[in-house]
Amino acid sequence: MPHEKNAASSVLTTHGWLSHQPSRFQHLVIAKATLRRATANEYVYVTGDPPGGIFGLVAGTLAVSIAPGETGPHLVHLAAPGWWFGEGCFLTGMPRRISLQAVTDCTLVALSLPEMNRLVSEDAEAMRRFAQIAMLNIDLALLAVEDLLRPDASRRIAAVLWRGAGGQSDYRLPVTQAELRQIANTSRKETLGALKRLDELGVIRRSYASIEVLDARRLRRFADGDEPVGTG
């Protein structure tokens, strides 16, 4: 277990929310957190579940779904290691608002509500640090909204892949074309064309039920319109 905790710390202190925190706070969070496994297709939690603590994704891919209205659930994001979630319950005391399902076998760390409250009681600044998770997730949601406003389907697909890889190069994203279509709001023809273009540009490599992001920087530039569609 100590070795697994060290491996988790290595990931979470170099990617995502915890990597931006002071080293003392990083150590406290990792020390108080517990390791958790989720097998492929298992739910970490679903919309409406009772309040709970936060989670940090150490390894694997999580599917994020929402159901804010009468329809749903709708797949909206694929999360990469370094992502933290579940802060809403701590901040509001309300039930879970989204559903998280393991796409692959996943390793996570979980910090319970009592432990979060204990850290805040010992250091009021911890409240601000936990709230930063919410701001990072709001920023991610706003970026996704902006990306969905792009009229070119290829750029929407590129943006989905970039977000799913967590902005990392040489990252294999386990995603099907049907899932890409749902997240990017594209047709089958548009999705096939977009993947072909991105493959030809050398920023991704297609394989069965997965996409390897080869060059995250160029992929984001393409999504933002800085590289012409369909040219090398």
Phi, psi and omega in degrees: 000317177303320179297318180294322177296319179296320178295319178296317179299320180300319180288311190283341177266003176241347179226138171082194188310310187295333181294341181265003183261159177300150185300323180297317179293321176304311182297321179296314181298312181297319182295322182276341183282157176244148177282144178220144176250146172226122179280159181308133180081353178283143177272134172285313168198167181233162178307130179095351176299154180300159180303147178208187184273200182258160178231147170239131181275120182265316181210147180101187181230135178247140174265129181254124180235148179234157175211066185286339182245215182275345180255177178113179007285156178240127176289125184235346185197150170244124188261140181255164177307142184104346182278137176245147184205167178098004185291339184301321180296320179295320184282331187240340185076009183266163179297171179299141185252347179227170177245139180237122181233136179288124174280319175239175170301132185235148170245132181226163165247144181236129176246116187289161176301316178301320179291322177297315179296324179293318179297321179291322179294331180274336181207107183301335180295339179298328178300316179296322181293318178294324179295336178297332176300316180299318181294320177297320180288328174294317177301318179296318179295319179295321177296319179297320177297314179300318180297322181291342178280351180291127183289334182275121183298325180299322181286327176293318177298315179301318181295319178298316180295319180297315180294320181295331178274000181064027181072016184258140174276162180054046183239126179268118181258115179283096184214140176267164178296326178297320178293319177300317181300318182293314183291320185270354181058055180235163176275170178299316180296317179297320181294314179300316180295319180295315181296322178297315180297314182293325176295316180295328177287345179082018181263342175223166171227126182275142171210177185294123176058024175200158176230129176264121176276113184271320184223093185294325181295313179291327178297317178293321178299319178297314180301325182277358177089013182275348176238135182299146178290129171078018177238155180265000000 
